[in-house]
Amino acid sequence: MFQIVFNEISAAEISQLGTLEQLELLDEFQVSEKDLENLDGTRFGKIARAGQTLYRFRAKDWRFYFQVKDGSVIVHRVLHKGTFSDFLFRSKLPGSEDEELGKSKHFWKLIDEGQAARRL
């Protein structure tokens, strides 16, 4: 099991939820090396760009986009599946969600903002 680290942006995104929903999501969001070695495409996915690997975790209607670095899971963004941005990514593109996100400049801009944000 990895230590999970949120940045300012991802923490703000999840803090918009009620306390009970936050606790339920965080209880589901557990990541092990085995999970990342055997991505099922349903709960866990992988997105790559220019040698950078990003993972996706689905819990209920939420998507956690994170990177594994130095023994920690660093959460860059937490997006609701119905948010405008997430909807655009998934609705207009014919490939799998993870493949198409890997090609989206807008998605990587969101991730880059998360990477640059201060970790909490």
N, C-alpha and C positions, 0 to 999 in steps of 0.2 A: 504494500500500500504506500502511495506517495503522499507527501505533505501537499495540501492544496493551498495555493496563494492567489488571492484576488487582487486586481489593481483597482484604482479609484473608479474607473469606468464600469468594470464588471460588478464591483460592489454596489455602485449606485443603481445599476440595472436590476440587480436582484433585490435591493432594498425597497424597490417600488412595490414588492409583493407584501401580502399580509404575513405576519410572523409565522403562523401555522404552515402556510404554503412554502415559505422560505425553508423551514425546518424539514418539511417533507422532501423538497428538492435536494437539499444538501445531504439528507440521509441517503437518497438514491445515488448521488454523485460520488461514487467511490471508484477509484481507478487503480488497477494493479498492472504489473508488467504483463501478466497473462492476457488481460483484456486487450492490451495494445498489440500483442503478438498475434491474437486471433480476432481481428476485427470482424464483427458480424454484419456490419452494414445497417443494422437496425438501431441498436443503442450506440454503438461506436462506429465512427468512420474516420477516414484519413484524407487530408487535403494537402497537396504539395505544390510548391512554386519555387523555382530557382534554388533548389536544394534545401528549402525550408519545409519542415513537416509540421503540420497543424492537425490536431485531432478534433473530432466533434463527438459530443455525447448528447443523446436525446433523453430527456426526462419529461414525461407528460407532454405539455405543449411548448417546452423550452429546449433551446439548443445552447450548450456550453461549447465554446471554441477555445481550445487550450493548446499549450505547448508543454513538452516535458523537457526540463532543463535542470541539471545539477541535482537530480533526485527529487525535484518538485514538479507539481502540476501547476502551471501558471495560466490562470484563466484570463484571456484577453477580452472576450465579449460573452454576454449572456443575452440571447435574443429569443423573443417569443415567436413561434412559428407563424403567427398571424400579423407580425409587425410589417409595416410597409416595406422596409428594406428586405426582410427575409422572404416576404411574399414575392417581391420582384425577382429575387434570385431564383426561386423555385418555379415560378409560373411561366416565365418566358423562354426557358431553356429546355431542350429536348433530352439531354443526357441525365445521368444520375445527379442527385443534389450535390454530392461531394465533388464530383468531376467538374460540374458547371461552376460551383463556387470557386474552385481553383483557377478558373479562367476569368473570373469577374474582377475587374479593377476596383469597383466600388466595394466589394467584399474585402479585398486586401487593404483598402484604405481604412476600413473599420478596424481590421486586425492591427495594422500599423499604428493607429491611434492608441489601441489597447496596449501594444508593446511599449509605446513611449510613455504611457501613464505610470504614475508612481504606484508601486506595490504596497499593499497594506499588510 
